[in-house]
Amino acid sequence: MTIRTRDVAALAMAAALTAPTTARAAAMVGQPAPDFTLVDSNGAKHSLSELKGKIVVLEWVNFECPFVGKHYGSGNMQKLQKAYTGKGVVWLSINSSAEGNQGYFAPDKINALIKEKGAAPTAYLIDADGTVGRTYGAKTTPHMFVVDPKGSIVYAGGIDDTPSTDQADVPKARNFVSAALDEALAGKPVTTASSTPYGCSVKYR
């Protein structure tokens, strides 16, 4: 065996050994939600693993996206946040926009926008390097995930079944997230566990 052949074989072996780890890290309905730690807009750290025993919503957000604007402009997202955090659900808004891209804001601006919009997540988490977003396969804003008390993903996809930017469509839409949360809170299996997310593309680095 030549040195080159040995090197190729070693690289192949390394790839084979690391592939299963990557596969386990992927976010899939019915599987454990990948753990992460992110800092919020107030500088506090939040780890998903510390929230075991609670239902958690992950909401990918970009306040400059018109699809997100539809849900905040109509008050729909704030209504959901307030209703379900009032029932003990932890609601984490996550922004994976890279610095300099649409939707990225410094923490003080984020807090001003949260106040201006009346948003009520448990925390607004900053994922500027996109690590968590890519792990979860977050494609759009909004892209929603629901994690059950055991730490498994029970819903992933769009907020509802009406992919538009028109606020008038909100009352007519079938809201997948509220349905999933109601079933999870009642200890029932989630009927619609996945759907196609819609919105603006996540503005990764």
C-alpha positions in Angstrom: 0.0 0.0 0.0 1.4 3.4 -0.9 1.4 6.4 1.4 -1.3 8.1 -0.8 -3.5 5.0 -0.7 -3.1 4.8 3.1 -4.1 8.5 3.4 -7.2 7.9 1.3 -8.2 4.9 3.3 -7.7 6.8 6.6 -9.9 9.7 5.3 -12.6 7.2 4.3 -12.5 5.6 7.7 -12.8 9.0 9.4 -15.8 9.9 7.3 -17.4 6.6 8.1 -16.9 7.1 11.8 -18.2 10.7 11.8 -21.3 10.1 9.6 -23.5 8.4 12.3 -22.8 11.3 14.7 -24.0 13.8 12.1 -27.1 11.7 11.4 -28.0 11.5 15.1 -27.7 15.3 15.4 -30.3 15.9 12.7 -33.7 17.2 13.9 -36.5 14.7 13.0 -40.1 14.3 14.1 -40.3 11.4 16.6 -36.6 11.7 17.5 -34.9 13.6 20.4 -34.5 17.3 19.7 -30.8 18.1 19.3 -29.6 20.0 22.3 -28.2 23.5 22.0 -27.1 26.4 24.1 -27.7 30.0 22.8 -27.5 33.4 24.4 -30.7 35.6 24.4 -31.1 39.3 23.7 -30.4 40.0 27.3 -27.2 38.0 27.5 -28.6 35.0 29.4 -27.8 31.5 28.3 -30.5 28.9 27.5 -30.0 25.2 26.9 -32.7 23.0 25.5 -31.6 20.1 27.7 -32.5 22.2 30.8 -36.1 22.4 29.7 -36.8 18.6 29.9 -40.3 18.1 31.4 -41.7 21.1 29.6 -43.2 21.6 26.2 -41.0 23.9 24.1 -41.8 25.8 20.9 -38.9 26.8 18.6 -39.9 29.7 16.3 -37.4 30.8 13.7 -37.9 34.5 13.3 -36.9 37.4 11.1 -38.8 40.7 11.8 -37.9 42.0 8.3 -39.6 39.1 6.6 -43.1 39.9 5.3 -44.3 36.4 6.2 -43.3 36.9 9.7 -44.8 40.4 9.5 -48.1 38.8 8.6 -48.2 36.9 11.9 -46.9 39.8 14.1 -48.8 42.5 12.3 -52.0 40.7 12.8 -51.1 39.9 16.4 -51.4 36.2 15.7 -47.9 35.2 16.9 -48.1 37.3 20.1 -51.5 35.8 20.8 -50.1 32.3 20.5 -47.0 33.2 22.6 -49.1 34.7 25.4 -51.7 31.9 25.4 -49.3 29.0 25.6 -46.6 30.4 27.8 -49.6 31.1 30.2 -50.1 27.3 30.1 -46.5 26.5 31.0 -45.1 26.2 27.5 -41.6 27.6 26.9 -41.5 29.6 23.7 -38.1 30.3 22.2 -37.8 32.7 19.2 -34.6 32.0 17.3 -32.9 34.2 14.8 -30.3 32.6 12.6 -29.7 35.6 10.4 -25.9 36.3 10.0 -24.6 39.7 11.0 -25.1 42.0 8.0 -27.9 40.0 6.6 -31.6 40.8 6.6 -33.2 40.2 10.0 -30.0 40.5 12.1 -30.1 43.1 14.9 -28.0 44.0 17.8 -29.5 43.0 21.2 -30.7 46.5 22.1 -32.5 46.8 18.8 -34.0 43.3 19.3 -35.4 44.3 22.6 -36.8 47.5 21.2 -38.5 45.6 18.4 -39.9 43.0 20.9 -41.4 45.8 22.9 -42.7 47.6 19.9 -44.4 44.5 18.5 -45.7 43.3 21.9 -44.0 40.0 21.3 -44.0 37.6 24.3 -41.6 34.7 23.8 -39.9 33.3 26.8 -36.7 34.4 25.2 -35.3 35.6 21.9 -32.2 33.6 21.1 -29.4 34.7 18.8 -27.9 32.1 16.4 -25.9 34.4 14.1 -23.4 31.7 13.0 -26.4 29.5 12.0 -25.2 26.4 13.8 -28.6 25.6 15.5 -30.6 26.6 12.5 -28.7 24.3 10.3 -28.9 21.4 12.8 -32.6 21.8 12.8 -32.9 22.2 9.1 -34.7 25.5 9.6 -35.5 26.7 6.1 -37.9 29.6 6.5 -39.1 32.3 8.8 -41.3 31.3 10.4 -40.3 27.6 10.7 -41.8 26.0 13.8 -40.9 23.1 16.0 -42.7 21.7 19.0 -40.7 19.6 21.5 -42.6 17.4 24.1 -41.7 17.1 27.8 -39.6 14.0 27.0 -37.4 16.1 24.7 -38.7 14.6 21.4 -39.9 16.6 18.4 -43.6 16.2 17.9 -44.2 18.8 15.3 -42.0 20.5 12.6 -43.1 22.7 9.7 -45.2 25.7 8.9 -47.2 27.7 11.4 -50.4 27.1 9.3 -51.7 25.8 6.0 -51.9 29.2 4.2 -48.6 30.4 2.7 -49.3 34.0 2.1 -48.3 37.5 3.5 -51.9 38.7 3.8 -53.0 39.3 7.4 -56.6 38.7 6.3 -55.7 35.0 5.8 -54.8 34.4 9.4 -58.3 33.8 10.8 -59.1 31.4 7.9 -56.0 29.3 8.2 -55.6 26.0 10.0 -53.0 26.6 12.6 -50.8 23.5 12.9 -48.8 24.8 15.9 -51.8 25.6 18.2 -53.3 22.2 17.2 -50.0 20.4 18.1 -49.7 22.3 21.4 -53.3 21.5 22.4 -52.8 17.8 21.8 -49.4 17.8 23.5 -50.8 19.6 26.5 -53.5 17.0 26.7 -51.0 14.2 26.5 -52.3 13.1 23.1 -50.3 12.2 20.0 -50.0 15.0 17.6 -52.3 14.4 14.6 -50.4 16.5 12.1 -46.8 16.1 13.0 -45.2 17.8 10.0 -46.0 20.2 7.2 -44.2 22.2 4.6 -42.7 25.4 6.1 -43.3 28.6 4.2 -41.8 32.1 4.5 -38.5 33.9 3.7 -35.4 31.8 3.5 -33.3 31.9 6.6 -30.5 34.4 6.0 -27.5 32.1 6.9 -23.9 33.3 6.7 
